[in-house]
Amino acid sequence: MWNDSLSTIKSKLSKQENEAFDNIVLFDSVQLANSGLEDDDGFQIFTPRFIVKDMVESVGKRDILDFNKTVLEPTSGDGAFTVYILLERLKSVYKKDKGNFEINSLKSLSTIYSIEMDKTLIVKQRNNIFTALHSFINDNKINVSNEYFDLAKCIISTNFIWGMFNSDHPISMLLTEVVYKMPEAEKGKLKTLQFPVWDINNKSIDFHMEDAEIDA
């Protein structure tokens, strides 16, 4: 159904995004850390599932489930929040409109954004997101088009970003948080990050890049 769209999108992916696409693999199950891990900067803390659930519900389940609204997880680790939000959205769209699950599930994925500066964790998170999506579809015996999972990989490759925040180079007095893309930022090349905006309908899927300002 979306074969032409897939070819167009693939041609627009950057070298780094194509590498991310190729490195997305299916886990046996979602693999989220339950405890802290040592890293080069000291120690990383991972949010337990019950706290993720409580925090999402405190924000407001209605807003979270609305796939027309964007969600950004700025220090996303291996995907505790993004996996939870995606699965809640998938449950919602499947319950409300099984006939349009395919398009609404891609819309649900396309408005979730994630930034993580640890490359190992963002790679793991992409795989966790893909595994969660794949497992939900398999568990519910949902039929999807041949291009579906590759389109999902395209969205994951662009929306789940290896990047960093930096307040040392403000773009204005009010907007102090700037997002930079890795690996350029590691080399001191501080280029402000752009985010993909997806246009998904029954006939085509495409995206374009837009600048984003994050109000601290």
Secondary structure as GFF3:
##gff-version 3
##sequence-region A 1 216
A	DSSP	alpha_helix	3	12	.	.	.	ID=ss1
A	DSSP	alpha_helix	15	23	.	.	.	ID=ss2
A	DSSP	beta_strand	37	39	.	.	.	ID=ss3
A	DSSP	beta_strand	42	44	.	.	.	ID=ss4
A	DSSP	alpha_helix	49	59	.	.	.	ID=ss5
A	DSSP	alpha_helix	61	65	.	.	.	ID=ss6
A	DSSP	beta_strand	71	73	.	.	.	ID=ss7
A	DSSP	alpha_helix	80	96	.	.	.	ID=ss8
A	DSSP	three_ten_helix	98	100	.	.	.	ID=ss9
A	DSSP	alpha_helix	101	110	.	.	.	ID=ss10
A	DSSP	beta_strand	112	116	.	.	.	ID=ss11
A	DSSP	alpha_helix	119	139	.	.	.	ID=ss12
A	DSSP	alpha_helix	148	159	.	.	.	ID=ss13
A	DSSP	beta_strand	160	166	.	.	.	ID=ss14
A	DSSP	beta_strand	178	181	.	.	.	ID=ss15
A	DSSP	three_ten_helix	184	187	.	.	.	ID=ss16
A	DSSP	beta_strand	194	200	.	.	.	ID=ss17
A	DSSP	beta_strand	205	211	.	.	.	ID=ss18
###
